[in-house]
């Protein structure tokens, strides 16, 4: 936004709203923002869907890891139409690749667990693709649903009981927001873990593979600035990430007593 000449507290005000992982609060939050006469709304997938249901006129910019056409945010990537456009940082569809990376890491056959926040099209599509990939490579897979922050401890207790060898963290705002707890439990129980974004690895997690969510939200700011200068979402094609990062925290690997295979390091 600042690159477009908009500085909070000088020539724009930014009103923040957070549903605290309670999706049923989003429609009321969106309605309140629209009543206040905001110039543009920026949000993740479920927030943008709530905003789109509440207004057909206020511009909306989304940042999503899923498919915005499938999710009903836009009519097409090149011609979004309507009052919505945004950024795709391509996350869910890479779940199968993350499973393969964990599979390569394990020195001996072991069950891999996947944590999923159910009920959203992106996470359900990711679940299906990971299940198919596991079947293809002959990898035992255990999927646990995580509906709230309180489910994370119970999920790891179940993983320990079942002797799981590694954990794939699904693409979901809930799991990203609770990454510190996931890292703490994975470290305590010596479970190699892979994440969809690099931020958890910067904070002590083992591995991540995916596009940069930071770059995606930066681009969302660019689009918000262009809209504030008079452009309309219908004229701004949806931007898709083209750069993907594979990050390994070697300090975390050492703490877990892991030898990273040369094939992964290369």
ZIVENQUI-V352733 format. One record per pair of residues at least 24 apart in sequence whose C-alpha atoms are under 10 Angstrom apart, sorted by the first residue. I is the first residue (numbers start at 1). GAP is how many residues later the second one is. Records with the same first field share a line. If there is no record, write none. Layout:
# ZIVENQUI-V352733
I=GAP / GAP
This chain:
# ZIVENQUI-V352733
1=217 / 218 / 219 / 220 / 221 / 222 / 223 / 224 / 225 / 227
2=219 / 220 / 223
3=218 / 219 / 222
4=217 / 218 / 219 / 220 / 221 / 222 / 224 / 225
5=220 / 224
6=218 / 219 / 222 / 223
12=27 / 216
13=25
14=24 / 26 / 27
15=26
16=25 / 26
17=26 / 30
18=25 / 29
19=28
20=154 / 157
21=126 / 127 / 128 / 152 / 153 / 154 / 156
22=125 / 126 / 152
23=24 / 27
24=26
25=25
26=24 / 25
27=24 / 25 / 26 / 27
28=26
29=25
30=24 / 25
31=24
33=25
34=24
39=185 / 188 / 189
40=43 / 44 / 184 / 185 / 187 / 188
41=43 / 183
42=42 / 43 / 44 / 175 / 178 / 179 / 181 / 182
43=43 / 174 / 177
44=42 / 43 / 129 / 173
45=26 / 28 / 41 / 43 / 75 / 77 / 127 / 128
46=25 / 27 / 74 / 127
48=25 / 36 / 37 / 38
49=24 / 35
51=33
52=30 / 31 / 32
55=28
56=26 / 27 / 28
57=25 / 26 / 27
58=24 / 25 / 26 / 174 / 175
59=24 / 25 / 26 / 165 / 168 / 169 / 172 / 173 / 174 / 175
60=24 / 25 / 26 / 163 / 164 / 167 / 172 / 173
61=24 / 25 / 26 / 156 / 158 / 159 / 160 / 162 / 163 / 166 / 172 / 177
62=24 / 25 / 26 / 154 / 155 / 158 / 161 / 162 / 176
63=24 / 25 / 26 / 27 / 150 / 153 / 154 / 155 / 156 / 157 / 175 / 176 / 177
64=24 / 25 / 26 / 27 / 28 / 58 / 149 / 152 / 153 / 176
65=24 / 25 / 26 / 27 / 28 / 29 / 57 / 58 / 106 / 107 / 108 / 131 / 145 / 146 / 148 / 151 / 175 / 176
66=24 / 25 / 26 / 27 / 54 / 55 / 56 / 57 / 59 / 60 / 105
67=24 / 25 / 26 / 54 / 55 / 58
68=54 / 170
70=51 / 52
71=49 / 50 / 51
74=160 / 163 / 164
75=159
76=161 / 162
77=159 / 160 / 161 / 162 / 163
78=156 / 157 / 158 / 159 / 160 / 161
79=154 / 155 / 156 / 157 / 158 / 159
80=153 / 154 / 155 / 156 / 157 / 158
81=151 / 152 / 153 / 154 / 155 / 156
82=150 / 151 / 152 / 153
83=149 / 150 / 151 / 152
84=148 / 149 / 150 / 151 / 152 / 153 / 154
85=135 / 138 / 139 / 147 / 148 / 149 / 150 / 151 / 152 / 153 / 154
86=130 / 131 / 133 / 134 / 135 / 137 / 138 / 147 / 150 / 151 / 152 / 153 / 154
87=126 / 128 / 129 / 130 / 131 / 132 / 133 / 136 / 150 / 151 / 152 / 153 / 154
88=123 / 125 / 128 / 129 / 131 / 132 / 150 / 151 / 152 / 153 / 154
89=108 / 121 / 122 / 123 / 124 / 125 / 126 / 127 / 128 / 150 / 151 / 152 / 153 / 154 / 155
90=81 / 106 / 120 / 121 / 122 / 123 / 126 / 150 / 151 / 152 / 153 / 154
91=31 / 32 / 35 / 79 / 80 / 81 / 105 / 106 / 118 / 119 / 120 / 121 / 122 / 150 / 153
92=29 / 30 / 31 / 32 / 33 / 34 / 35 / 37 / 38 / 78 / 79 / 80 / 104 / 118
93=29 / 30 / 32 / 33 / 34 / 35 / 36 / 37 / 78 / 117
94=32 / 35 / 36 / 76 / 77 / 102 / 115 / 116 / 117
95=28 / 30 / 31 / 32 / 33 / 34 / 35 / 36 / 38 / 73 / 74 / 75 / 76 / 99 / 100 / 101 / 114 / 115
96=30 / 31 / 32 / 33 / 34 / 35 / 36 / 37 / 38 / 72
97=32 / 33 / 36 / 112 / 113
98=32 / 70 / 71 / 72 / 95 / 96 / 97 / 98 / 109 / 110 / 111 / 112 / 148
99=30 / 31 / 32 / 34 / 35 / 38 / 40 / 42 / 67 / 68 / 69 / 70 / 95
100=30 / 33 / 34 / 37 / 39
101=67 / 93 / 106 / 107 / 108 / 145 / 163
102=63 / 64 / 65 / 66 / 90 / 91 / 92 / 105 / 162
103=31 / 34 / 35 / 36 / 37 / 62 / 63
104=156 / 157 / 159 / 160
105=61 / 87 / 153 / 154 / 155 / 156 / 157 / 158 / 159
106=59 / 60 / 86 / 152 / 153 / 154 / 155
107=151 / 152 / 153 / 154
108=57
109=29 / 30 / 31 / 56
110=29 / 30 / 31 / 53 / 54 / 55 / 56
111=28 / 29 / 30 / 31 / 48 / 51 / 52 / 53 / 54 / 55 / 56
112=27 / 28 / 29 / 30 / 31 / 47 / 51 / 52 / 53 / 54 / 55 / 56 / 79 / 80 / 81
113=27 / 28 / 29 / 30 / 31 / 42 / 43 / 46 / 49 / 50 / 51 / 52 / 53 / 54 / 55 / 56 / 80
114=27 / 28 / 29 / 30 / 31 / 45 / 52 / 53 / 54 / 55 / 56 / 79 / 80
115=27 / 28 / 29 / 30 / 31 / 37 / 40 / 41 / 52 / 53 / 54 / 55 / 56 / 57 / 60
116=27 / 28 / 29 / 30 / 31 / 52 / 53 / 54 / 55 / 56 / 58 / 59
117=27 / 28 / 29 / 30 / 31 / 52 / 53 / 54 / 55 / 56 / 57 / 58
118=26 / 27 / 28 / 29 / 52 / 54
119=26 / 28
120=52
122=48 / 49 / 50
123=47 / 48 / 49
124=46 / 47
126=44 / 45
127=43 / 44
130=38 / 40
140=24
141=25 / 26 / 27
142=25 / 26
143=24 / 25 / 27
145=25
146=24 / 26 / 28 / 29
147=27 / 28
148=26 / 27 / 30
149=25 / 26 / 28 / 29 / 32 / 33
150=28
152=26 / 29 / 30 / 33
153=28 / 29 / 32
156=26 / 29 / 30 / 33 / 35
157=28 / 32
159=30 / 32
160=29 / 30 / 31
163=28
164=27 / 28
165=24 / 25 / 26 / 27 / 28
166=24 / 25 / 26 / 27 / 28
167=24 / 25 / 26 / 27 / 28
168=24 / 25 / 26 / 27 / 28 / 39 / 40
169=24 / 25 / 26 / 27 / 28 / 39
170=24 / 25 / 26
171=24 / 25 / 26
172=24
176=24
179=24 / 25 / 26
180=24 / 25
186=70
187=65 / 66 / 68 / 69
188=68
189=67
190=62 / 63 / 65 / 66 / 67 / 68
191=65
192=60 / 61 / 64 / 65 / 66
194=53 / 54
195=52
196=49 / 50
197=47 / 48 / 49 / 50
198=47 / 48 / 49 / 50 / 51
199=48
200=49
201=46 / 47 / 48 / 49 / 51
202=45 / 46 / 47
203=46 / 49
204=45 / 46 / 47 / 48 / 49
205=42 / 43 / 44 / 45 / 46 / 47 / 48
206=41 / 42 / 43 / 44 / 45 / 46 / 47 / 48 / 49 / 50
207=39 / 40 / 41 / 42 / 43 / 45 / 46
208=37 / 38 / 39 / 40 / 41
209=35 / 36 / 37 / 38 / 39
210=31 / 33 / 34 / 35 / 36 / 37
211=29 / 30 / 31 / 32 / 33 / 34 / 35
212=29 / 30 / 31 / 32 / 33
213=28
215=26 / 28
216=24 / 25
